[in-house]
Amino acid sequence: MPRGKAALITGGSRGIGYITAEALAEKGFNLTLVARDPGRLREAAEAISSLYNVDVQYLPSDLREEGTMENAVRAAVELWGGLDVVVMSYGNPKCEPCTLDEASWRDWLEAVKLYLAPTAEALKTLAHVNTKQARFIVFSSFTTRETHDYLVVADTVRAGLPVMLRAAARLYAPKLIPILVILGSIDTPGARTTVSKIAKRLGRDPEEFWALEVEDRSPLKRTASRDELKKLVGFLAQAPEYMAGSVVYFDGASGRFIP
Ligand SMILES: NC(=O)c1ccc[n+]([C@@H]2O[C@H](COP(=O)([O-])OP(=O)(O)OC[C@H]3O[C@@H](n4cnc5c(N)ncnc54)[C@H](OP(=O)(O)O)[C@@H]3O)[C@@H](O)[C@H]2O)c1
């Protein structure tokens, strides 16, 4: 039996995944959150359920393990009686910041296990077990459209996501409505850590580097606000069916490439 609107969110304990969880809780969704650290997941679940008066469950697991997304999708479908929305936000490869020259065989495999394999497993499981039509929202980065010396591993692998989502949109229509979001910059713990590590490697001051290389990348001279991201997620959670297989740019025109 369906138990109201429900969403499954990976990376839901922090950063973009957490902001997404808040946006959907605000709209009355019950949630299942996935991340590795059980303590942080519990804190996130408690904070969101008390703020928004929704039911928030969590599953501590690692996206890089086979079966994580199959288990998470099956458990959430059973618990909520079906999923309306699945959102995939991820971490970063361990080697990052690392150049093409520095990355090892294992680093490349780790990135595939972090981004592509769990996304494919989630799509397939959802198509087989879900009882409703679901929006399937995946977060990627504007850096997949330009080369960046130190993000080459994540970006090369994430560049495959639009291909996978387009294929899923065609194979699983109308059950799945996959949408890829190309993000600019948002001030999160993960973004701050990555940018500080790159600044240190270059012998630059992290705060100055953040202002110049993150905020000033957009002509708006800032990162996206939490409220802007929440508005986007609120819209995508009920995106028109005809957006199946689309790529949405949410990057404040960061970079000069043509989307
Ligand atoms: N923030 C930005 O400006 C920005 C821009 C473009 C793209 N992105 C991308 O968006 C994604 C999320 O970024 P963020 O800034 O929100 O990062 P974040 O603040 O570090 O949050 C990452 C979330 O993912 C979870 N996570 C990390 N590795 C995991 C794994 N192996 N298995 C399961 N969960 C895992 C983390 O919890 P645990 O550590 O407990 O597992 C946490 O909940 C990243 O892939 C990032 O590259 C970010």
The ligand as an ORCA input file, in Angstrom:
! r2SCAN-3c Opt
* xyz 0 1
  N      29.290     21.275     -4.034
  C      29.544     21.619     -5.283
  O      29.814     22.789     -5.609
  C      29.472     20.574     -6.374
  C      29.438     21.022     -7.703
  C      29.345     20.088     -8.730
  C      29.301     18.736     -8.422
  N      29.364     18.320     -7.116
  C      29.335     16.878     -6.867
  O      28.168     16.545     -6.142
  C      28.428     15.432     -5.259
  C      28.057     15.838     -3.838
  O      28.853     16.932     -3.477
  P      28.740     17.643     -2.059
  O      29.394     18.942     -2.218
  O      27.361     17.545     -1.549
  O      29.705     16.664     -1.187
  P      29.741     16.419      0.399
  O      29.406     17.666      1.134
  O      31.093     15.816      0.661
  O      28.600     15.300      0.647
  C      28.782     14.008      0.133
  C      27.685     13.078      0.647
  O      27.850     11.802      0.008
  C      28.103     10.782      1.002
  N      29.084      9.847      0.423
  C      30.369     10.114      0.072
  N      30.950      9.002     -0.406
  C      30.029      8.001     -0.352
  C      30.037      6.617     -0.667
  N      31.123      6.020     -1.148
  N      28.906      5.885     -0.453
  C      27.786      6.478      0.059
  N      27.728      7.792      0.359
  C      28.825      8.543      0.174
  C      28.632     11.550      2.219
  O      28.430     10.847      3.455
  P      29.529      9.771      3.997
  O      30.874     10.415      3.844
  O      29.135      9.494      5.416
  O      29.388      8.552      3.143
  C      27.755     12.802      2.145
  O      26.463     12.513      2.621
  C      29.920     15.106     -5.430
  O      30.039     14.052     -6.375
  C      30.498     16.396     -5.997
  O      31.651     16.197     -6.772
  C      29.442     19.206     -6.098
*
